[in-house]
Amino acid sequence: MSEMDGDPHDSSGETKSAMHTWRYRHHFTYKADQGKNIIVQCNLCLPRVNLLSTSKTSTSNLKKHLDRTHLGCEARPDVKRGRKKEEHNGEESRHCQLKKLKAEIISKCMTQAKIDELIFNFIVEDCQSFYVLEQPGFRKLISGLTEGLKSMDRVTLFTKVDQGFSRMREELMAKLGGIQYVCTTADIWTANNRSFFGMTCHWIDRHSLERKSAALGFARLQGRITHDTIAGRIHDIHVAYNIDSKVQTTVTDNGSPFVSAFKEFAVDVPESDDDIGFYENVGAVLEGEPEQDMLLFLPTVQRCASHTLEQIVTEDFWQAVSQGPMCQLHYSTMAKVYSLWSKCHHLQVGMDAAEEIGKMALVVPAVIRWNVEYCAVQKIVSLSERELTELCARLEVVRLQAEEMAFLKEYVTVFHPLAFALELFQAEQKCYLGLVIPTVLSLKNKLNEQKDSANYFGDVIGAIVVAIDVRFQELFASTEAKIATATTPQFRLWWMAASDREEMCALLATEASQMDPGNIPEANTSRNVSTIESEDDFFSYGSAKPTVQIQQRGVTEEIRKYIEGTGKSLECLQDFPRVKQLFLKYNTTLPSTAPVQRLFSQKGNLVTSQRNFLTDDYFERIQLLRYNSLVCAPLAE
C-alpha cells in the first residue's frame, strides 16, 4: 500500500500492522475507514478508479482482486513503496500481451475442425465406442486442453464416418483399378450371438515387390448361413470393387460352408471375355427372379495352410496318441498342465505365484489354437524342477512326475518345427504361395530326423507325416503352387527332384512366353544380389544348383539364368522381368486366412454393452476405415 503517514483515518494499530506488513501493500492506496473494514484504491487499475473494501485484519479480498484482474501478479522484493504508476501500467500491458499471444497461438494450432479430426481418428483407429463422446469427463478434457473448444456430438461423428468411408472407398477402388493380380481371403466370425462375414484383399506392388492389403467387407450375416449365401457375399464384394476378373484365388478355411460354396460355384475363367460362362442358381430360376440375379461365379479356392496344419495337430495327432502306448501318460500329463492353466487363469493368486516363482507371466491358452497351447507348454517346460514343484504346491495342483516332465520336454522339441511352420504361414508381409511346398517338405524332413531318437512320440511322428501327405496332396499336385515356388528366389528348383527339373523349366518357359510384353519392364543388370535369409536353418534339402541345359534364346535364356542363380532376395527378380511377372501372378495368393482373422480380432470396444446401438452398417464402416487407414489417405481431413 502507498504511504499512509499522517492519514487522520489511520488510527488503528492493528489496521496499520496488517496493511504495512502485507506484501501487496504497494498495489493499493488507503482511502477511507468503515469501522471493521477500510476502503482502498487499486493502483494497477489506473487511470480507471477502482475502490475496494477489505477487512482491517484480512486482505483476502484484495488478493482475489489481483488474481482475477491482474493475472495474480505478486510484489517483487526490489520494488519500492514509491513505484510509479507508469511501471504498473507497463507490467499490466506485458501480461495482457502475453495472454493475447497465447490465445492467438492456440487459435491457430487448434481449430474446431482440427479437434473434430483428432477425435474422429481417436474413435476409428482405436475402435472406441461412440458412447465416449457423451461422457462428461471426455468433454471437460477436450474443453480444458483446447481453451474452450468443444467435442463433437454423435451426429457430427456419423456424418464424418459417412464422408470418410466414401472417400476411402473411392481411393481404394482407384488403387485396385491399376492392379493386375489380386487375392482375397474370406472367413466368418461369430460373437455375442451375431455372425459377420469378413473379406480382405491383397496384392504385390510391381515395383517394390511389397505386399499390400486392404479390407473389403465386414458385413453382418442374418438368418441361416448356407453355401449359396457365402457365395453371394463373395461375388457381390468382388463385383462392387471391380476386381472379379482380377482375383487369382480366394483363400478360405476348410469349413463345410466354404467347401460347398466353391465346389458348386467356382469356375475357371477363360482367356477370352466372350467365352466366360456362369453357373445358374436353379432355385432362383424356379422362383422366377430376374435374370441379373442368376449370374454368379467364384474364382478358384486356396485352402488355408495354417488351418490344415492345425487340423493335423488337433485331429490326426489326437487320434494317433489315443491309439498308441503313450495314451495314458499323455492324458495324465496334460490333465495336470490344464489344472495349472486353470488356476492361473481364474485366480489372481495363481498368476501372481507364477510371476513370483518363474519371473514371467504364464501363458494360458484361452482359444483353440494349437500354437498358443504349444507356447504355453514351452513356458512350463522352461521352469526348473524346484520352481515347478513350488508352483504346484502354491496352487494346490498335483505335482508333475519326472517321466511326465520328460514327456513334455520331448513334446516341445519334436513339434517345434510344426510351430515354426505355422508362424511362417501366418506372416502376412513375407508369406507367399510359393512358401507352402518347401515349408511342408522341410517340416516332414525335420520330423523324420527326430523319429528314431524319440522315446515317446515315434509312432505319433509317423502318423503326422502320413497325415501331411494326405492333407497336402492336392497342393503338391497343383501346377500353380509349383510355379509359385519355382519363381520364389529363395527356393527356385532346389526343392524338386533332379528328374523333374527339366520339365519344370519347360513349363516356366511356356508360361513366361505367354506374358503380355507390355507389362514386362527392362531388366536391371547392375543390381547386387543379397544371398542371406533368416529361414535358412529351417529349409534344408540340399544346396546343389540344378543343372539344366536350354538351347533356345530369348525367354528360355532368361529362365536358364534365373535357375542357375543363387540369390535369395526378391530384389534379384528385377533382373528377370518375365520371371518377375510370373512371381506377381502366382505368388499374389496368400497361403492362409490370417489377415481376415486379424480383422476380426481388432474389433475393439465396438462389440460391447456400450456400443450405443451402433447399426451393422456403421459397424462395418468403422472397421474398414480403421483397417484401410494405412492404404488410403488419412481418415479425416
MARMAR-962229 format. One line per field, with one value per residue (C-alpha): residue number from 0; x, y, z. Coordinates in steps of 0.001 Angstrom, whole numbers, plus 524288, in hexadecimal, padded with zeros to 5 digits. Layout:
N
pos = (NUM:...);
c1 = (X:...);
c2 = (Y:...);
c3 = (Z:...);
END
This chain:
637
pos = (0:1:2:3:4:5:6:7:8:9:10:11:12:13:14:15:16:17:18:19:20:21:22:23:24:25:26:27:28:29:30:31:32:33:34:35:36:37:38:39:40:41:42:43:44:45:46:47:48:49:50:51:52:53:54:55:56:57:58:59:60:61:62:63:64:65:66:67:68:69:70:71:72:73:74:75:76:77:78:79:80:81:82:83:84:85:86:87:88:89:90:91:92:93:94:95:96:97:98:99:100:101:102:103:104:105:106:107:108:109:110:111:112:113:114:115:116:117:118:119:120:121:122:123:124:125:126:127:128:129:130:131:132:133:134:135:136:137:138:139:140:141:142:143:144:145:146:147:148:149:150:151:152:153:154:155:156:157:158:159:160:161:162:163:164:165:166:167:168:169:170:171:172:173:174:175:176:177:178:179:180:181:182:183:184:185:186:187:188:189:190:191:192:193:194:195:196:197:198:199:200:201:202:203:204:205:206:207:208:209:210:211:212:213:214:215:216:217:218:219:220:221:222:223:224:225:226:227:228:229:230:231:232:233:234:235:236:237:238:239:240:241:242:243:244:245:246:247:248:249:250:251:252:253:254:255:256:257:258:259:260:261:262:263:264:265:266:267:268:269:270:271:272:273:274:275:276:277:278:279:280:281:282:283:284:285:286:287:288:289:290:291:292:293:294:295:296:297:298:299:300:301:302:303:304:305:306:307:308:309:310:311:312:313:314:315:316:317:318:319:320:321:322:323:324:325:326:327:328:329:330:331:332:333:334:335:336:337:338:339:340:341:342:343:344:345:346:347:348:349:350:351:352:353:354:355:356:357:358:359:360:361:362:363:364:365:366:367:368:369:370:371:372:373:374:375:376:377:378:379:380:381:382:383:384:385:386:387:388:389:390:391:392:393:394:395:396:397:398:399:400:401:402:403:404:405:406:407:408:409:410:411:412:413:414:415:416:417:418:419:420:421:422:423:424:425:426:427:428:429:430:431:432:433:434:435:436:437:438:439:440:441:442:443:444:445:446:447:448:449:450:451:452:453:454:455:456:457:458:459:460:461:462:463:464:465:466:467:468:469:470:471:472:473:474:475:476:477:478:479:480:481:482:483:484:485:486:487:488:489:490:491:492:493:494:495:496:497:498:499:500:501:502:503:504:505:506:507:508:509:510:511:512:513:514:515:516:517:518:519:520:521:522:523:524:525:526:527:528:529:530:531:532:533:534:535:536:537:538:539:540:541:542:543:544:545:546:547:548:549:550:551:552:553:554:555:556:557:558:559:560:561:562:563:564:565:566:567:568:569:570:571:572:573:574:575:576:577:578:579:580:581:582:583:584:585:586:587:588:589:590:591:592:593:594:595:596:597:598:599:600:601:602:603:604:605:606:607:608:609:610:611:612:613:614:615:616:617:618:619:620:621:622:623:624:625:626:627:628:629:630:631:632:633:634:635:636);
c1 = (80000:80465:80968:7FF01:806E7:7FECA:7F1F5:7E799:7DFCF:7EB3F:7E972:7E891:7F538:7F087:7EC75:7F99F:80073:7F847:7F9F2:8084F:80CD3:804DB:80D37:80346:80278:80919:7FDF0:7F367:7F119:7E957:7DCEE:7D362:7D015:7C30F:7C3D2:7C869:7CBA7:7D39F:7D24C:7DE46:7E0F6:7E81A:7F3FC:7F485:7E6F5:7EB10:7E6EE:7DA0F:7D669:7D358:7CFD7:7CFF2:7CB5D:7D372:7D416:7DDDC:7E2FB:7E21E:7E64D:7E026:7D711:7E2A1:7E9FB:7DE0A:7DD5F:7EB8D:7E9D6:7DDA0:7E0DE:7EF9B:7F39E:7F78A:80347:80B43:813D3:82237:82BFB:83355:82728:826F9:81B0B:81BF9:81AA1:81567:8083C:80E80:815EE:80957:802CC:80E69:80E09:7FF80:801B1:80BFC:802EE:7F7FC:800E5:8055C:7F763:7F335:7FEFF:7FBCF:7EDB2:7F218:7FB70:7F111:7E70A:7F050:7F46B:7E782:7DB91:7CE8A:7D095:7DDCF:7D80A:7CD11:7D71A:7DF2F:7D332:7CEB9:7DBF1:7DBE2:7CE97:7D1D8:7E010:7DDF3:7D02C:7CACA:7BC5C:7B486:7AF9F:7BC48:7B821:7AD23:7B595:7B6DF:7C504:7C895:7C1AA:7C8BA:7D5AA:7D3D8:7CF15:7DA53:7E4E0:7DFC1:7DC79:7CDCA:7CC11:7C1B8:7C136:7B8F0:7ABE6:7A7A2:7A053:7ACBF:7B460:7AACD:7ABD1:7BAA3:7BA2A:7B1A8:7BAAA:7C711:7C18D:7BDA4:7CB09:7D1FB:7C9E8:7CCC5:7DB5F:7DBC4:7D488:7DDF4:7E981:7E39D:7E0B3:7EF50:7F233:7F351:7F286:7EBBA:7E872:7DD51:7DB62:7CE0E:7C973:7BDD8:7BEA5:7B468:7B377:7A852:79EC0:7A218:7A925:7B15B:7B74E:7C4CC:7CCE2:7DA52:7E18F:7F02A:7F978:80802:80D78:813D5:81EE5:822AF:81D5A:81751:80AAB:7FF13:7F23B:7E4C5:7D7D9:7CC37:7C129:7BCBA:7AE42:7A439:79EA6:790A2:788D2:78E23:79BE4:79BFE:7A5B2:79DCC:79D39:7AC08:7ADC7:7A4ED:7AC89:7B995:7B483:7ADD0:7BA09:7C28A:7B919:7B76A:7C601:7C76D:7D157:7C962:7D203:7DEC1:7DD4D:7E6C9:7E1CD:7D99E:7DFA0:7D637:7D6B1:7D23D:7C4AC:7B979:7B237:7BE0F:7C132:7B34A:7B2C5:7BEEE:7BBA7:7AEEC:7B214:7C0BA:7C3E1:7D022:7CF9E:7D34C:7DD7C:7D375:7C938:7BF4B:7C043:7BDB9:7B3C3:7AB81:7A493:7962C:78EE9:78438:77C4C:77C26:77777:76C3B:7683D:767E7:77230:777FA:782DB:78D44:78C07:78F40:79D16:7A6D5:7B49A:7C002:7CEB0:7D6BA:7D85B:7E4D3:7E383:7E986:7F683:7F64C:7E8E9:7ED61:7F933:7F0C0:7E791:7F336:7F73A:7E9BC:7E377:7EE19:7F70D:7EC6D:7E849:7F639:7F84F:7EB93:7EF21:7FD5A:80442:80648:7F7B8:7F729:80392:7FEDA:7F1A0:7F711:8016F:7F852:7EE2B:7F800:7FC4D:7EE40:7EC5B:7F7AF:7F220:7E4A8:7E9B9:7F1E1:7E6A5:7DBCA:7E337:7EB88:7F374:7F718:7FC45:8036C:809CE:80E33:8142C:81ACC:82080:82387:8263D:81CCC:80E70:809BA:8034F:7F565:7EF0B:7E196:7DDE3:7DED3:7EBA9:7F614:80189:7FC7E:7FBAE:80953:80ECA:807EC:80E57:81B62:819EA:81772:82311:82BE3:8299A:833AD:82FCB:8301A:827F2:81DCD:81CB8:81AE4:810C4:808DA:80936:804DA:7F98F:7F603:7F7C5:7FCDB:80B6F:810B5:8190C:82679:8214E:81672:82028:82891:81C5E:8198D:8279F:8278F:81A66:82047:82C67:8258F:81AEE:8230D:82436:81574:813B3:81DF3:816B4:80A0D:810CD:815E2:8085E:80235:80C13:80523:80FED:81A06:81111:80DCF:807D6:81574:81919:80F91:815A9:823A1:81E60:8169B:821F3:82B65:821A0:82117:82FEA:83123:82710:82D4D:83A9A:83537:82D63:83839:83CE7:82F4E:82BD0:81D57:8191E:81F24:8122C:80B6D:815A7:8135E:804AB:80661:80F5B:80538:7FAA2:802DB:803D6:7F53E:7F07C:7FA24:7F8CD:7F0F2:7FB03:80667:7FF14:7FBCF:802CB:80042:806C8:81299:81447:812A7:81D82:82687:82552:828B3:83771:83916:83598:8363B:83727:83F7C:833BC:830CA:83639:840BD:83878:82D4C:83511:83621:82776:82580:82EB9:82707:81A6B:82044:824E3:8175C:81099:81A67:818CD:80A2F:80BFD:807CD:8144F:80E85:80EB3:81CD7:826E7:83509:83E7D:847A7:85517:85C59:85592:85CD0:85625:8547B:85661:8523E:844E0:84113:839E8:84619:846FD:83943:83993:8438D:842A4:84F8F:856B2:85AF1:8571D:84E7B:855BC:84C64:8507A:84748:84B4A:8410F:84333:83ADC:83173:83858:8455E:83F80:839BA:846D7:84E1A:843E4:84462:8532E:85362:85583:84F8B:84485:83F8E:833B8:83C07:842A9:835C2:8380D:84257:8389C:82C71:824E7:82783:82349:81650:81454:81779:80D50:802FC:804B4:80A00:7FFA3:7F819:7F9A7:7FAF5:7F207:7E65F:7EE45:7EB8F:7DCCC:7DE07:7E5D5:7DAC5:7D187:7DAC1:7DBBA:7CD5D:7D0D3:7C688:7BBF4:7B6E5:7B37B:7A7BB:7AB7D:7AB40:7A039:796DC:7A09E:79A50:7A095:7A393:7AB19:7B1DA:7B6F4:7BB00:7C2C7:7C9E9:7CD4A:7D1B6:7DAC0:7E095:7E2A1:7E874:7F629:7F21E:7EA02:7EB50:7E9D1:7DCA3:7D80D:7DC6E);
c2 = (80000:80E0B:816C4:818F1:8217B:82CD9:82706:82B25:81ED6:815C9:81530:80687:7FFD1:7F2A0:7F879:7FECE:7F234:7EA31:7F3A5:7F6D4:7E8EB:7E3E1:7E0E5:7E6CB:7F40C:7FBA8:7F7DB:7FF2F:80CF7:80F32:81751:81617:80EE9:8078B:80204:7F3F2:7F634:80025:80574:804D1:80822:7FEC9:80554:7FB4D:7FF22:80D30:815B5:80EE2:810F5:8041B:804F3:7F86D:7F4FD:7EBED:7E7C7:7EE75:7E116:7D9AF:7DCFB:7D160:7DA31:7E1C5:7D55D:7D034:7DCFD:7DB9F:7CD4E:7CFD4:7DCF7:7DDBC:7CF61:7CD81:7D65C:7D6B9:7E115:7E003:7E247:7EC80:7F4F7:80085:806C7:8126F:80A8D:81307:810EB:80FBF:8039D:7FD4C:80079:7FAD8:7EE3C:7ED0B:7EF51:7E489:7DAD4:7DE3A:7DCA3:7CF48:7CB19:7CF9B:7C8F9:7BC34:7BCDD:7BFEE:7B451:7AB0E:7B03A:7ADE3:7A028:79B1E:79E4F:7978F:7904F:78B50:786B6:77FAA:778F1:7744F:76F3A:7682A:7617E:75DEB:7573E:7500F:74C0F:746CC:741BB:749A5:7497F:75526:755C3:75C60:7690F:76A99:768C7:77543:77262:77133:77DFD:784F6:77F62:784B0:791E9:79335:78F87:79842:7A4DE:7A396:79BBC:79135:782C4:77EDD:77850:76B1F:770FC:7779A:76B0A:76326:76D4A:76C98:75DAF:75E57:7680C:760AD:753BD:7593A:75F54:752E0:74A74:7533A:75353:744A1:74211:74B28:74386:7365B:73B62:73BBB:72E3F:7228D:7173F:716C7:70C86:70CC9:705F3:70309:6FE16:6FE67:70358:701ED:7099E:70D9B:7056E:70CD4:707ED:71047:70D7F:71347:7149A:71A5D:71D0A:71B80:71EA8:7208E:72DA2:72B40:734D0:73269:7245C:727AB:72166:72ABC:727E1:72DE5:72A10:728DF:7247C:72223:71FB6:71A35:70CDA:70ACA:6FE6D:6F125:6F0F8:6E87D:6E654:6EE5F:6F9AC:6F96D:6F865:70411:70C44:70923:70BE2:71898:71E19:71A78:7213D:72D23:72FF3:72C13:7216B:71576:7137C:715F5:70CAD:70162:6F9BB:6FB57:6F591:6EF38:6E56A:6D756:6D9A9:6D2D8:6DF67:6E45C:6D6F9:6D590:6E37A:6E220:6D452:6D909:6E6B8:6E731:6E79A:6E915:6F639:6F478:6FCD8:70302:70BF4:706CD:6F8FF:6FBF1:6F2AA:6F31A:6E9CD:6EC6C:6EBBD:6E1CF:6E620:6F406:6EF72:6E7BC:6F355:6FC33:70614:70FC2:70ACD:713E1:70D38:6FFDF:702F7:6FE80:6F947:6F81D:6F75E:6EB7C:6E8AB:6E6FF:6DF76:6E5F9:6DF2D:6E381:6DD8B:6D0FB:6CFF6:6D285:6C7B8:6BE87:6C1F1:6C208:6B6A4:6AD9B:6AFC9:6ACD7:6A0D1:69BB1:69E4C:697CA:68B65:68AC8:685D2:69395:69646:69562:69D3F:6A7CB:6A964:6A982:6B382:6BCA4:6BBB0:6C136:6CB9E:6CFD8:6D0B9:6DA41:6E265:6E27B:6E74F:6F1FB:6F626:6F6E7:6FA85:706B3:6FFE7:6F5A4:6FF72:706BC:6FA24:6F6DD:7045B:703E5:6F643:6F58D:70417:70420:70423:6F663:6F543:6F02B:6EB41:6F17B:6EDEB:6E16D:6E473:6DA1D:6E384:6EAFE:6DE59:6DABF:6E7A8:6E549:6D7E8:6DE3C:6E76E:6DC40:6D485:6E06B:6DFF7:6D8E8:6CD06:6D4F0:6DFF5:6D6AA:6CF2A:6DBC9:6E0B9:6D428:6D4C6:6E305:6E068:6D367:6CBE6:6BDFE:6BEAF:6BA4B:6AE0B:6ACB1:6A453:6AE06:6B93D:6B14C:6AEFC:6BD9E:6C0F6:6B75F:6BCBB:6CA67:6C5AA:6BCD7:6C65C:6D2B0:6D1C1:6D0F4:6DD1E:6E40A:6E044:6E5DD:6F2A6:6F353:6F136:6FB9B:70632:70F4D:717B8:70D5C:701EF:6FD47:6F12E:6ED07:6EB65:6E050:6D4BC:6D700:6D935:6CC91:6C4D5:6CA66:6C79C:6B947:6B891:6BEAD:6B558:6A959:6AD55:6AC5C:69FF1:6965B:69DCE:6A032:69884:69BC4:6A14C:6980A:69257:69F8E:6A5B6:69B27:69D75:6AC34:6AAAF:6A210:6AC05:6B6DB:6AF22:6ACB7:6BA42:6C176:6B7FA:6C19D:6CC45:6C3A0:6C0B2:6CEF8:6D4D0:6E27F:6DF4C:6D98A:6E595:6EE56:6E6E9:6E6A3:6F55C:6F828:6FB01:6F504:6E795:6E78A:6D90B:6D490:6CDF5:6C52C:6B803:6B8EE:6B0E7:6BAD4:6C747:6C68A:6C591:6D0D0:6D96D:6D6DA:6DA4C:6E719:6EA8A:6E7C3:6EFFF:6FB1D:6FB7C:6FDD4:709F4:716F6:71DBA:72AFF:72781:722DE:72D56:72D54:7255F:72C42:72641:72EAE:7298E:7232A:716D5:713E6:705AC:70510:7017E:6FE80:6F1CB:6EAB7:6E28C:6DDB6:6DAC3:6CFDC:6C747:6C913:6D48E:6CF0C:6D780:6D0E5:6CF03:6D112:6D2A0:6DB0F:6DDD5:6E7DB:6F67C:70190:6FCBE:6EFDE:6F6F2:6FF65:6F361:6EC74:6F7DC:6F8F9:6EA83:6EA69:6F64C:6F55D:70208:70053:70E37:712A6:71DD9:71496:7133B:720E6:71AAC:710CF:7183C:70C79:7048F:71059:7109E:70230:704E9:70FCA:70731:6FADB:70009:70A50:6FF60:6FE73:6F0FE:6F3D7:6FBBB:70262:71050:70F05:708EA:714D2:71D30:71608:716D6:725C2:728B9:73046:7363A:73693:72924:72C0B:72FBC:73DF3:73D1F:74723:7402D:740F7:73BC6:730EC:73A3E:743B2:73874:733D3:74178:743C4:736D7:7396C:74756:7429C:73759:73F66:74B4D:7474C:74497:750BB:75EF2:76359:76025:76E35:77A7A);
c3 = (80000:7FDD6:80886:812EF:81C53:82188:81D00:82725:824F4:827B3:83666:837FE:83BB8:836FF:82A08:82831:82BC8:82265:8171B:8188D:81A4F:80EDB:802D8:7F950:80044:7F539:7EBE3:7F3AF:7F948:805E1:8042E:80F8E:81C16:81D9F:82B3C:829C5:81B6F:813E0:805F8:7FD07:7EEE4:7E5B3:7DF88:7D477:7CFA2:7CC84:7C5BF:7C8FA:7D75B:7DDFF:7EC83:7F469:80232:80AA1:818CE:821D4:82612:8192D:80B53:80445:7FC4E:7F70E:7F372:7EC2D:7E4BB:7E066:7DC91:7D47A:7CE53:7CD7E:7CB20:7D95E:7D8A6:7E524:7EB2D:7E7E3:7F302:7EB31:7E912:7F224:7F83E:7EF1C:7E295:7D7B3:7D17D:7C400:7C866:7CCFC:7C02A:7B899:7C075:7BDF1:7AF83:7AEBF:7B56D:7AC1A:7A064:7A4FE:7A75C:799DA:7938F:79A61:795DC:787F8:78780:78CA3:782FB:7778A:77BC0:78106:77927:77AEE:76E1B:772CE:77FAF:77875:76FC9:77B5E:7827F:77628:774AC:7831D:781D2:77533:7770C:784CC:78222:78D5D:79068:78BC5:799C1:79DDC:7973C:7A10F:7AD1C:7B55B:7B86F:7AA01:7A6E1:7B209:7AD4C:79F9B:7A48B:7AE1D:7A44C:79979:7A0C2:79F90:792E4:793A7:790A3:784F5:78735:781ED:77654:771A9:773AE:76B76:760AC:760D7:76073:75436:74DAE:75182:74CE8:73FA3:73DBA:74219:738D9:72D34:73007:731F2:72548:71E39:723B0:72029:71282:70FB1:7155B:70C4A:71603:7233E:72D59:73735:7443D:74A20:75743:76087:76E81:7792C:785EF:78EEE:7870F:77AAE:76E96:7658D:75857:75651:74A08:74785:73AE8:7384D:72D53:72AD2:726A0:71973:71C29:72A59:72B08:73839:73CA4:73D7B:7444A:745B7:74BF5:742CF:74B8F:75984:7575F:760BD:75D51:7614B:760C9:75D3E:757B3:74B6F:7407A:736BA:74086:741BF:7330C:73116:73AE8:73487:726E7:72AC5:73133:72588:71C53:7252C:724A7:7162F:71911:71503:708F9:71079:71BF5:71A5C:72615:73246:73E8C:74839:75333:751E8:7578C:750C7:74C8A:74506:73F68:73A4E:73516:72CB3:728B5:722CA:71DE3:71B03:70C84:7046E:6FD9B:6EF1A:6E867:6DF40:6E4F3:6DB26:6E083:6EED6:6F46B:700B8:7099E:70B03:717CC:714EE:720B2:71BA6:70E5C:7144D:71C9B:710B7:71534:70B61:702AD:70827:7156C:70F8D:70B0C:7152D:71480:71DE1:71B64:71EC3:72D30:73509:741B6:74D89:7503E:75E7E:76093:759FF:76301:76EE4:76A78:769BF:7779B:77DB6:77678:77142:77CE1:786D6:77F53:77ED6:78D59:79171:78A0C:78E45:79A81:79FB2:7A103:7AFE7:7B1E5:7A8B7:7AF40:7BD1C:7B978:7B248:7BD29:7C6DE:7BD43:7BAF9:7C9A7:7CA6F:7BF5F:7C583:7D29D:7CC32:7C386:7CD8B:7D9E3:7DB30:7E5B0:7DBA1:7D1E0:7DCA1:7E12A:7D34B:7D184:7DED1:7DD6B:7CEEF:7CD18:7C17F:7BE04:7BB6A:7AE05:7AF14:7A26B:7A278:7947D:78CAC:785D5:7864B:7850D:790F4:79898:7940A:79924:7A619:7A75E:7A3FE:7AF84:7B8E5:7B3C0:7B580:7C445:7CC69:7D46B:7E0F3:7DB39:7D599:7E273:7EA0D:7E050:7E11A:7EFD9:7F03F:7E6EF:7ED4B:7E087:7DF9E:7DD01:7CFD5:7D0CA:7CA7A:7BF48:7BC9C:7BBF4:7B290:7AA67:7A9BE:7A643:79B0E:796C2:795E2:78EAD:784E7:78103:78091:77197:7708C:778DD:7709B:7641A:7698A:76C99:75EA0:758D5:7616E:75DDA:75477:74EC7:74B41:74880:73AD0:734D8:730AE:73EEB:74197:73A68:73F7B:74D31:74D1F:7476D:7517A:75C4A:75837:75804:76582:76B2D:76504:76A61:77844:7765A:779BD:785DA:78B5F:797A3:7980E:78AEB:78106:77C62:77D3D:7744F:76A20:76AA2:76928:75D61:756C7:75A0D:753F5:74747:746FE:74A8A:741B3:7366A:72E4D:7307F:72C45:71FA1:71CE7:71143:7166C:7236A:71C66:713D7:71FBB:726B5:71AEF:718FD:72739:72742:734AE:72F32:72041:71C9A:7280C:72E68:722A6:71F20:714A0:70B41:70BC3:709E1:6FB11:6F9BA:70338:6FB62:6EF21:6F63A:6FB06:6ED5F:6E7DA:6F21F:6F0B0:6E1F7:6E3B8:6EC1F:6E664:6E17D:6E4EA:6F35E:6F36E:6F703:6F2C6:6FAF7:70446:70235:70C0F:7183F:72373:72860:736D8:73AB4:748F8:74E59:75C64:7593C:7544C:760A2:75E56:74FC8:74E43:74248:73B6E:7357D:72877:71CEB:712CA:70604:6FACE:6ECCA:6E4C1:6D6D8:6D307:6D356:6D8F7:6E362:6E5AE:6E73D:6F201:6F8B7:6F80F:6FE37:708DD:70C2C:70D04:715FE:72492:7299A:73382:73483:72CCE:727B8:71E30:716DC:71180:708BA:70338:6FEBA:6F995:705C9:70D98:70665:70968:71799:7181D:711E7:719F5:726D8:728EF:72F8F:73E43:7447D:75019:754D8:75F90:75A77:75B28:768A6:76CEE:767BF:770EF:77C82:77BD6:77DC3:78A1C:792E6:78886:78C23:79A46:7A246:79FCC:790F4:791D4:78895:77D64:770FD:7691A:75DE8:7668D:76D67:76037:75C16:7687B:766C1:75884:75B61:76619:75E4A:751F5:7589C:7543F:74634:743AC:747AF:755ED:75BB4:75D0B:75630);
END
